[in-house]
Amino acid sequence: MSPEPRRHNITTPDGRTLEVVSAGPGEGRCFLFHNGSPAAATVSQRMIEQTTKRGLRFVTFSRPGYARSTPNPGRSVGDVAGDVTAILDALGVESFLCAGESGGGPHALACAALLPDRVIATASLAGPAPWPADGLDWFAGMSPQNIEEYAASMRGAVTLTPVLERVAAHLRDVTPEAVAAVGALMGDVDNSVLTAEYAEFMATSLRRAVSNGVAGWRDDDLAFVKPWGFDLDAIHTPVAVWQGGEDRVVPMAHGAWLAGHVPGALAKLLPTEGHLTLATNKLGDVLDSLLSMAGTSQQAPRVS
């Protein structure tokens, strides 16, 4: 397979369409990446370069309701396992390395819990803990914008939808320059990476995420604040939890909580990293960690 991205429309057993992007060597070990919220299947050149450099076949997709993926109202976080199964079967992939950033983190953990025969190793990057999480002050240190969004989620779709639509109205035509300006609200650490190619990537992903409305974003948010559809203590494949101390979107306490509740999880709690920098500054380290964990996993990588 060419290093250049290829788009696929994959049909699920219940007749929905999933928009999938793949790149890299077709014979390589599969690395499946769950994007954040809101986001659509868009890849940065850096992501392709870093995965291809390690011989990995990169795969990502738009969750239901984002871009060209059919909405699936009422979905749980755990429902992603069925969609991933459909994607892997269509691409001829048997087992895979898995990672998720921000809102993609819980979805990556869902794969680890519910697809133990296919997941080799998993990384959660800046992902939130479940709501509620015993012993965790869930909102402490979180930005006012995220507090408003999650609080609306807890009140249900009727309250949440207009909140998201108000923001989406600005995202439909967002420019890289505007993304960089918003990044200032995230803090200096994250703002420093919202330049050039990465700002363009973020703007493209955000525009596509809301191109058909807010259904995907809404259903992500609603899924995060209800039971996820799996138990963290059911995870028995290798997991690393990456979280930054300068993260104003999902505070590092969430990562510490997750690392303490996923059996055997490797805690990668980095005080000087932010919300976005784990997938930029630390991408190579994340991939190398996954490959290292894969070397000790009992699940052997295979391509059918």
Summary of the structure (lengths in Angstrom):
residues: 304
radius of gyration: 17.5
end to end distance: 15.1
largest distance: 47.3
contacts: 1124
relative contact order: 0.18
helix: 43%
strand: 17%
